[in-house]
């Protein structure tokens, strides 16, 4: 493909193989500024069972209509839902068995591969796994080197099992640029098992061990099918005599070469909504050069996404969920509601539109087409005499004037609400309406600066495919010790640009479109950098690989099943759902003779509550919850007792994790916690009788139950902790507040799980213990288990913040109940009711995060989160609520203005602020302190009621800020000095309780069977 020939090739073909239709468009980018946008031809036809035929028909038809010759075409780009559908439909014919080889040393054994998958998916896909030597620490030091002989032994097992798809996943592999452990292991496997597919996890996703592995497993499972599908895409291109590269669109709106898509099909899973958004933006490119909301209305659902000013969709926060599998690869942040042209309209006591739909049967079932079902399209034809769809006569009289007005109001409200949910500030924003169902939407919408329905919007997805760009992402951890953050960022930006050029972008068009810096807590001079660069495809290049498959491939033929739209409306979740449908109102935990026996339902609720009580810190309890759930499923007994029942001479031990949350999501636990306990009791004579968590907030809230489980130390966990929340230091604990003896926290043991142990038999103070352990922590991989010496039962009763496991359980139950009844809109009030009601806490704020800043000082992340007041009530519930009076004041947001939340790992305060401009500079003024430590300031996701940790704060998240009054253990003068504003360098603020502390009700007191029997007697 020489450059002389290439210069005549100016046309781009975009094809979108969708659930109902295959859309095609031929575009001349050089004419994009002209009125017809350079669109030479377009085509829409039903999707065929074999996509090859549909693609062939679309291109052939467009060539004939516009008189296009094959040698004018520079590229063909295809968007598809084929791969994601295979996973969603759990199709065994299209999914291969996968083996997972972890390079992890002694870590992660308590969370085996696919541990958090739905059972049917795990049985379908996971064929074998092994935990092998290997892995890195966060600073690049080896956990251990890989063992070539060990890997060869595993290859022999895989050969015998006949598994040909293999995932290699190494601890901290995304930052492994020197040891290249995954690549070396993959080379050994390929040499031992010729013809197998090996997926290195670092090629699929970034930091987050389980989630990256999950994505790699799904990717490996679909590889054989992906090759077959991409061959079916390429066949018509060859047949039509097109001598040009074939690209596949990926999730972020950029392209993959055919061979790369065959290696990483998972990157295409969410490309549909992205293509639609970028295609819409292209159609209005001369009218808008700002962020815009794209509303894609189909037959069944409306997908809404925010297209940023850089031309790319806003990406989701940390995790996404597909078919019950939690992953962390990049996906556009798209929300869906059940509203489309085929939505069924019911005119009863209140008029409803959707969420059910006649879907692709609209031409048979809608009234305008002679059917018997009243749809949104029928009502639109009734309401607007200019709309020409079907036979208008057939729909006459279906709704009266009042019914039509109600229909228009409901549709308008639903679209306005989903737009408002996705907005990142209260300012109006341009809204683009695209998709076949866009006709049902009004021309004016609240919150929209303008509403545009561009020409050709029906094939916006194919246009998006045709104009897709080339990108590269660099996500890495670097040392800031000898160089400034700016110097490192500049270097990484240049690296991202070079990678984008290597991927096929034209150098003159490549720009950095996204960058982020996150200092790593507890790790000296380390920050995580993420940079994305993108540019236009360089058509002068002649080295684009076209995939050539071995025609004698032994792969079993797979029928190209018909597409489904199931993937379009997958709800994104961040936590696994319970297998059984629990009757929350009538559920009773198992409490016998004053002992609470924790089960899976209890655990799921406790984990939700722990993160909420973490006040933004403590790290996510997710991996600990998975570990404890596995233990329960194996038959472990986990006991919890009331601190009121402790004998005076009980010996109550403390244990848990310390370190960076970033390390916690990548280097999953080994046996460091129990190892630390074992080592401590070699120097500590008194053996423990009970165990208590150091903090209830975050992941440590579950550690007393893990350590105390029957297969570990077999100790009952005490229903309480030493903080009642999460704090950044061990020194900020209630035994130190009481100061009845000092030091309390020595002797102490700390283990890294990889054979290194630190014991401090003696220290001069608890603050000195903290300083010694912090110094050792950074040299031990920034993730350790620790064990503290026992206190007496009498001391525990006096010092502990009581019944905090019970409080977590009640908070988690409130969240679960709100979700189940679709009332997440009042989840904040429900949580507060479980924490003592209005006198004990309050909703401090509701709104959207509009700014986040982070810096690293002394091993802790300090920062500020700015939240702008906004209405966060759930859309579907608003539609059901009937106004009680004609007074419309409820439409005004309750919270107006801005607050800031300063944090040091955990949230410190919630402060109302105002901003003014003086001499061109923005001046911030603090107005009112809404909440302040030691009271709990916690931020929850307004969409699902779950906690949002400080590392997860990001622009645009819809949140609710709760304030919960601190335990009386913290409100003494010394308690406020240790856990109040002064301890966080905010001496100018004075603590004033936001309410009256109400002691949490004990689950054991409420549900104990022995007490009930005594009472009945």
Helices and strands as residue ranges (DSSP letters): H 3-6, E 11-17, E 21-28, G 29-31, E 39-46, H 51-66, G 70-72, E 73-80, H 82-88, E 98-103, H 119-125, E 126-132, H 148-161, E 165-170, G 173-175, H 181-192, E 197-200, G 201-203, H 209-221, H 223-239, E 245-249, E 255-257, H 258-263, G 265-268, H 271-283, E 292-297, E 302-307, E 320-322, E 325-327, E 334-337, E 343-347, E 351-357, G 359-361, H 362-365, G 367-369, H 376-383, G 392-395, H 401-422, E 429-434, G 438-440, E 448-452, G 457-459, H 460-466, E 470-479, H 485-502, G 507-509, E 511-519, E 526-535, G 566-569, E 590-592, E 595-597, H 600-613, H 622-633, E 639-641, G 643-645, E 651-659, H 661-666, H 672-683, E 690-693, G 698-702, H 703-708, E 716-721, H 734-738, E 748-751, E 757-760, H 766-779, E 783-792, H 793-799, E 801-802, H 804-820, G 824-826, H 827-834, E 841-857, E 860-869, H 875-880, G 889-891, E 898-904, E 909-918, E 921-932, E 936-941, G 950-952, E 958-964, G 968-970, H 973-979, G 981-984, H 1003-1007, H 1009-1016
